[in-house]
Amino acid sequence: MEKVDLPSLFMVVAFTTNMVIGFYDPILISMPKEVGLIVLAFGSLFFAYVLIYLRSGFFGETEPKLDHLVTKGPYRFCRHPQYLSFIIMILGFDLMFRSFLGIVFTFAVSIPSVVHRGRAEDKLLKSKFKEEWERFAEKTGFLFPKLGILELKRYKNEPNSY
């Protein structure tokens, strides 16, 4: 019997449910659909950019498929840019459908499903890549780049770190 990848399954079900809710939501927010289309387009382009670096590592499973840790391109800023692109895209759908309930569902279920999957993936990556992953995780954010005074001081004190 094959093992079910629960974090992946949960995320796919959450995102699919999110789109269905958005499509059928009777409570519409007052905004142009085009705003959502722009957000969706940006998220889709960002996703395409991530795929350039992830390539064959993207096959929907939480278990890492590659024999090397991807740290270039968008991965030099955060550990899960692919999941960030998913969040941007689902928010784009919510805004395109002008769905109040879709936005609520995004923040209540879809984003937590992404965080859950990202944490599960972090554990697997740490187990596979050990110290290399720890160094990478120390300098990169989870979904967003690490920015702040501490990071700025570190870059200021490290030559050629830009």
Buried (B, 14 or more C-beta within 10 A) or exposed (E): EEEEBEBBBBBBEBBEBBBEBBEEBEEEBEEEEEBBBBBBBBBBEBBEBBBEBBEEBBEEBBBBEBEEBBBEBBBBBBBBBBBBBBBBBBBBBBBBBBBBBBBBBBEEBBBBBBBBBBEBBBEBBBEBBEEBBEEBBEBBBBBEBBEEEEEEEEEEEEEEEE
